[in-house]
Amino acid sequence: MRPFRESDLDAFHAMRSSEPVRRSLHTAEIPTREQSWSMMAQMLGHWELRYIGQWVLEEQGTGRFLGRAGAYRPEREDWPGIEIGWTLDPSAWGNGYAPEAGRAAVDWVFANHDAARLYSMILADNTLSQAVARRVGFEKEGERVYAWFPTLPHAAWTLTRQRWGEVRVAQAET
């Protein structure tokens, strides 16, 4: 996991443009290269303004771009708090990268912020991402439609600091 670099643009744009990623995020239109660059800049800006953000997931040894993961808290109506999220290139799906990155992001946020609860806002039909949330330790709190995405319900997955401690103890014992 590392910060975004301008040289990530082609791979990041290709991931965002892929049909499986667009389907899982319900983004019908293929993003423009400019939109992908703006999203990278926004993610870097989160680090400066809120001391949270997304990292690039890079395969050790090869340096291959795998996706992005980390924390996010935009300025949006009815946004619940710090979110842990991930988006991986479809070629990296099923290899355990998303849960590993999610756990690292949770560790980092709880070590550097006083948040009592973290969130993962996942579209109700995105079962793959929900499985990742469950593997990280999140629990489904409920579903609702939010102002920032009024066309489809999202499942609010939550993880408290206390539960995270319990999850980490259980993982250490196995």
Secondary structure per residue as TSV (DSSP state, phi and psi in degrees):
chain	resnum	aa	ss	phi	psi
A	1	M	-	360.0	132.6
A	2	R	B	-152.9	166.0
A	3	P	-	-65.4	157.5
A	4	F	-	-66.6	147.7
A	5	R	-	-126.4	156.0
A	6	E	G	-58.3	-30.7
A	7	S	G	-68.1	-9.0
A	8	D	G	-81.7	-8.8
A	9	L	H	-55.6	-48.1
A	10	D	H	-60.7	-47.6
A	11	A	H	-68.8	-39.6
A	12	F	H	-63.8	-44.4
A	13	H	H	-64.4	-41.2
A	14	A	H	-62.4	-41.1
A	15	M	H	-63.2	-49.2
A	16	R	H	-63.5	-28.2
A	17	S	H	-84.5	-14.9
A	18	S	S	-65.9	144.6
A	19	E	H	-61.1	-43.7
A	20	P	H	-62.1	-38.2
A	21	V	H	-69.0	-45.8
A	22	R	H	-61.3	-38.3
A	23	R	H	-65.0	-45.0
A	24	S	H	-68.0	-27.5
A	25	L	H	-100.9	1.4
A	26	H	T	54.6	48.2
A	27	T	-	-111.9	98.8
A	28	A	-	-66.8	-40.4
A	29	E	S	-85.8	143.1
A	30	I	-	-71.2	128.1
A	31	P	-	-68.6	153.3
A	32	T	-	-80.7	161.8
A	33	R	H	-59.2	-38.8
A	34	E	H	-61.6	-41.7
A	35	Q	H	-64.7	-38.4
A	36	S	H	-66.4	-42.0
A	37	W	H	-62.6	-42.5
A	38	S	H	-62.2	-38.2
A	39	M	H	-66.3	-40.9
A	40	M	H	-60.3	-44.3
A	41	A	H	-63.6	-39.1
A	42	Q	H	-62.4	-43.1
A	43	M	H	-62.9	-40.3
A	44	L	H	-66.9	-36.9
A	45	G	H	-63.5	-32.7
A	46	H	H	-58.3	-39.4
A	47	W	H	-61.2	-43.9
A	48	E	H	-68.7	-42.2
A	49	L	H	-87.5	-32.8
A	50	R	H	-127.6	1.2
A	51	Y	S	56.2	35.4
A	52	I	-	-143.6	162.6
A	53	G	-	171.4	-172.1
A	54	Q	E	-102.6	146.6
A	55	W	E	-110.4	157.4
A	56	V	E	-80.4	136.9
A	57	L	E	-95.6	121.5
A	58	E	E	-124.4	132.4
A	59	E	-	-67.8	127.4
A	60	Q	T	-64.2	141.2
A	61	G	T	91.7	-47.2
A	62	T	T	-100.9	-25.9
A	63	G	-	77.3	8.1
A	64	R	-	-64.5	134.7
A	65	F	E	-68.4	123.3
A	66	L	E	-105.9	-26.4
A	67	G	E	153.9	-153.9
A	68	R	E	-140.2	152.1
A	69	A	E	-160.2	158.2
A	70	G	E	149.9	-151.5
A	71	A	E	-108.0	156.7
A	72	Y	E	-154.7	134.9
A	73	R	-	-149.9	84.4
A	74	P	-	-74.7	168.1
A	75	E	-	-92.4	85.5
A	76	R	-	-132.9	147.2
A	77	E	T	-57.5	135.4
A	78	D	T	57.0	24.9
A	79	W	-	-75.0	130.0
A	80	P	-	-75.8	-27.9
A	81	G	S	160.3	-154.1
A	82	I	-	-73.1	125.5
A	83	E	E	-104.4	143.7
A	84	I	E	-105.2	126.8
A	85	G	E	-143.7	169.0
A	86	W	E	-155.0	145.5
A	87	T	E	-143.2	122.4
A	88	L	E	-116.8	151.7
A	89	D	-	-62.0	136.4
A	90	P	G	-52.9	-28.9
A	91	S	G	-67.5	-14.4
A	92	A	G	-103.6	-2.1
A	93	W	T	-65.2	145.9
A	94	G	T	82.6	8.6
A	95	N	S	-106.6	4.3
A	96	G	S	84.6	4.2
A	97	Y	H	-66.7	-42.2
A	98	A	H	-63.5	-49.3
A	99	P	H	-61.3	-39.7
A	100	E	H	-61.9	-45.9
A	101	A	H	-67.4	-39.1
A	102	G	H	-60.6	-44.2
A	103	R	H	-63.0	-42.7
A	104	A	H	-62.8	-39.8
A	105	A	H	-66.1	-42.4
A	106	V	H	-61.7	-46.9
A	107	D	H	-55.4	-46.7
A	108	W	H	-64.3	-46.9
A	109	V	H	-63.2	-47.3
A	110	F	H	-65.1	-28.5
A	111	A	H	-78.0	-23.7
A	112	N	H	-118.2	-4.0
A	113	H	-	-135.7	157.5
A	114	D	-	-95.3	20.3
A	115	A	-	-60.4	135.3
A	116	A	S	-87.8	-21.1
A	117	R	E	-146.5	139.7
A	118	L	E	-114.4	161.3
A	119	Y	E	-127.9	156.8
A	120	S	E	-137.8	109.8
A	121	M	E	-93.0	109.6
A	122	I	E	-124.2	131.5
A	123	L	E	-52.8	139.7
A	124	A	T	-58.3	-28.1
A	125	D	T	-97.1	4.5
A	126	N	-	-89.0	77.6
A	127	T	H	-67.6	-30.4
A	128	L	H	-65.1	-45.5
A	129	S	H	-68.9	-34.3
A	130	Q	H	-64.4	-36.5
A	131	A	H	-64.9	-37.2
A	132	V	H	-63.8	-47.0
A	133	A	H	-56.5	-44.6
A	134	R	H	-61.4	-42.9
A	135	R	H	-66.0	-31.6
A	136	V	H	-71.1	-33.9
A	137	G	T	129.1	-0.2
A	138	F	-	-69.6	153.3
A	139	E	E	-122.9	140.2
A	140	K	E	-72.0	125.5
A	141	E	E	-96.3	-30.0
A	142	G	E	159.1	178.1
A	143	E	E	-124.5	145.2
A	144	R	E	-163.9	166.5
A	145	V	E	-93.9	131.9
A	146	Y	E	-105.9	154.3
A	147	A	T	-59.5	-32.6
A	148	W	T	-80.7	-7.7
A	149	F	E	-151.4	73.2
A	150	P	E	-75.1	-4.4
A	151	T	E	-91.0	-21.0
A	152	L	E	-142.6	147.8
A	153	P	E	-74.7	149.6
A	154	H	E	-113.5	144.8
A	155	A	E	-89.4	129.8
A	156	A	E	-92.4	111.0
A	157	W	E	-99.4	134.9
A	158	T	E	-127.0	155.5
A	159	L	E	-145.6	114.0
A	160	T	E	-84.5	159.7
A	161	R	H	-59.2	-41.7
A	162	Q	H	-63.0	-47.8
A	163	R	H	-61.2	-38.9
A	164	W	H	-59.6	-40.3
A	165	G	H	-60.6	-42.0
A	166	E	H	-65.9	-41.3
A	167	V	H	-62.6	-43.5
A	168	R	H	-65.4	-39.1
A	169	V	H	-63.5	-46.2
A	170	A	H	-62.3	-39.3
A	171	Q	H	-66.3	-37.0
A	172	A	H	-67.6	-28.9
A	173	E	H	-79.9	-16.6
A	174	T	-	-96.8	360.0
